[in-house]
Amino acid sequence: MSIAINAPIDDQDRQTKPWYRYGWPWFLISIPLVSVGLGIMMLYLALSANNSLVVDDYYAEGKGINLRIERDRMATLLGLSATLTSSSEGLIVDVDRVMPQLPEMLHQQADELEANFHWPQALDMQWVHVTRAELDGETVLQSIGGNRYLAPGVVLPEFGKFRIHLQPADQAPWRLVSSLEDLQSEVAMSIAYRAPEEVFNKSEFK
């Protein structure tokens, strides 16, 4: 008498299920697919992204940094600050002077600059995005009397973090640079000179 031994139902199902109904094959397949997808995305970003943050000429960039530091020093010695507002007419900039507390060794430089100071006929203004150069912009503000300047019809970007650069349009001897700001049209923005200890060497304070 023969006895038939039947396999358990689970074993029979395991033997008859096709491979694509199991999880492990799909998990193993997903690893190279994800790698290929990430590689394509990285290639797209490398080809399409702006490379404006890369500096090719370090010597020229170094000279530019020294010039910018010198202009920051001039703004500090002159006690310059500015207030930027948006109106129906455009951008308005009011430039003021409030002399800082300077060490004795800097008084002579400040007096010489004071003797030759005059309000420029126009100001160059740039707004520089924190990371995206394509959002940068610039304009020229013309004097409308005294220390007030106007750029008619100019509207600043509403979104993003920007830094404002402001300097005379003719042979810029000084400049003002804001901190990173949201350029909200309904809010006046102040741009002050940098503190003396930030732009002068410590030896000049002795």
C-alpha positions in Angstrom: 0.0 0.0 0.0 1.5 3.3 -1.1 1.1 6.5 0.8 1.0 9.8 -1.1 2.7 12.7 0.6 1.3 16.0 -0.5 3.5 19.2 -0.1 2.1 21.9 2.1 -0.1 24.5 0.3 2.5 27.3 1.1 5.3 25.3 -0.6 3.1 24.8 -3.7 2.3 28.5 -3.9 6.0 29.3 -3.5 6.9 27.1 -6.4 4.2 28.4 -8.8 4.4 32.2 -8.1 6.2 34.2 -10.9 9.4 36.0 -10.0 7.9 39.5 -10.3 5.5 38.8 -7.4 8.4 38.7 -5.0 9.7 41.8 -3.3 13.5 41.1 -3.4 13.9 41.1 -7.2 12.3 44.6 -7.3 14.5 45.8 -4.5 17.6 44.7 -6.3 16.5 46.2 -9.6 15.7 49.5 -7.9 19.3 50.1 -6.7 20.8 50.6 -10.2 17.7 52.4 -11.5 18.0 55.0 -8.7 21.7 55.4 -9.3 21.1 56.0 -13.0 18.4 58.5 -12.2 20.6 60.4 -9.8 23.4 60.4 -12.3 21.1 61.9 -15.0 20.0 64.6 -12.6 23.6 65.5 -11.6 24.5 65.8 -15.3 21.6 68.0 -16.0 22.5 70.3 -13.0 26.1 70.5 -14.1 25.2 71.5 -17.7 22.4 73.9 -16.8 23.4 75.6 -13.5 25.1 79.0 -13.5 28.8 78.8 -12.6 29.1 82.5 -11.7 30.5 81.7 -8.3 33.7 80.2 -9.8 36.6 82.7 -9.9 39.1 82.2 -12.7 41.4 85.2 -12.2 42.4 85.2 -8.5 44.9 88.1 -8.9 42.3 90.4 -10.4 39.7 89.3 -7.8 42.3 90.1 -5.1 42.8 93.6 -6.5 39.0 94.0 -6.6 38.7 93.0 -2.9 41.4 95.6 -1.9 39.5 98.3 -3.8 36.2 97.4 -2.2 37.8 97.5 1.3 39.2 101.0 0.5 35.8 102.2 -0.6 34.3 100.8 2.7 36.9 102.7 4.6 36.0 105.9 2.8 32.3 105.5 3.6 33.2 105.0 7.3 35.5 108.0 7.5 32.8 110.1 5.9 30.0 108.7 8.2 27.8 107.9 5.2 24.5 106.0 5.4 21.5 105.6 3.1 17.8 104.9 3.3 16.1 103.1 0.4 12.4 103.3 -0.2 10.1 102.4 -3.0 7.3 104.8 -4.2 5.0 105.2 -7.1 7.7 107.2 -8.8 10.3 104.5 -8.4 13.3 103.9 -6.1 14.3 106.7 -3.8 17.6 106.8 -1.9 18.4 109.4 0.8 22.1 109.6 1.7 23.0 111.0 5.1 26.1 111.7 7.1 26.6 110.9 10.8 30.2 111.0 11.8 31.4 107.9 13.8 33.7 107.9 16.8 37.1 107.5 15.2 40.5 106.9 16.8 42.9 109.8 16.9 45.1 108.3 14.1 42.2 108.4 11.7 41.2 112.1 12.3 43.6 113.5 9.7 42.2 111.1 6.9 38.7 112.0 7.9 39.4 115.8 7.7 41.0 115.4 4.2 38.0 113.6 2.9 35.7 116.1 4.5 37.4 118.9 2.7 37.0 117.3 -0.7 33.6 115.8 -0.2 30.7 116.6 -2.5 27.3 115.0 -3.3 27.6 113.0 -6.5 25.2 113.7 -9.4 24.3 110.0 -9.7 24.5 106.8 -7.8 25.0 103.2 -9.0 22.9 100.7 -7.2 23.2 96.9 -7.5 21.1 94.2 -5.9 22.9 90.9 -5.7 21.2 87.6 -4.9 22.8 85.4 -2.2 23.2 82.5 -4.7 21.6 83.1 -8.1 23.4 85.5 -10.3 20.6 85.6 -12.9 18.4 87.4 -10.3 21.0 90.2 -9.9 20.2 93.7 -11.2 21.4 97.3 -11.2 20.2 100.8 -11.9 21.4 104.4 -11.8 19.8 106.9 -9.5 19.9 110.6 -10.5 20.1 113.4 -8.0 16.8 115.3 -7.5 18.3 117.8 -5.1 20.7 117.7 -2.3 21.3 114.2 -0.9 18.2 112.6 -2.5 18.3 110.3 -5.5 15.6 108.7 -7.8 15.5 105.8 -10.2 12.1 106.3 -12.0 10.0 103.2 -12.6 12.5 100.8 -11.1 11.0 97.9 -9.1 13.1 95.6 -6.9 12.5 91.8 -6.7 9.9 90.8 -4.2 11.3 87.4 -3.2 14.8 86.2 -2.2 17.7 87.4 -0.1 19.6 90.2 -1.7 22.5 92.5 -0.8 22.4 96.1 -1.9 25.5 97.8 -3.2 25.5 101.6 -3.5 28.2 103.9 -4.7 28.7 107.1 -6.7 28.5 106.7 -10.5 31.6 108.8 -11.2 34.9 107.4 -10.0 33.3 105.8 -7.0 35.5 106.7 -4.0 33.2 105.1 -1.4 30.5 102.5 -1.3 27.8 101.2 1.1 26.8 97.6 1.3 23.7 96.3 3.1 23.3 93.0 5.0 21.2 90.3 3.4 17.7 91.5 3.1 14.2 90.7 1.8 13.5 93.6 -0.6 9.9 94.3 0.6 8.6 97.3 -1.3 6.5 98.6 1.7 9.5 98.7 4.1 12.3 101.3 4.1 15.7 99.8 4.2 18.7 101.4 5.9 22.3 100.9 4.7 24.9 102.1 7.2 28.7 102.4 7.0 30.7 99.7 8.5 32.1 100.1 12.0 35.7 101.4 12.1 37.0 98.3 13.8 35.7 96.2 10.9 37.5 97.9 8.1 40.7 99.3 9.7 43.7 97.5 11.0 44.0 97.2 14.8 47.3 99.1 14.6 45.4 102.2 13.6 43.5 102.2 16.9 46.5 102.5 19.1 
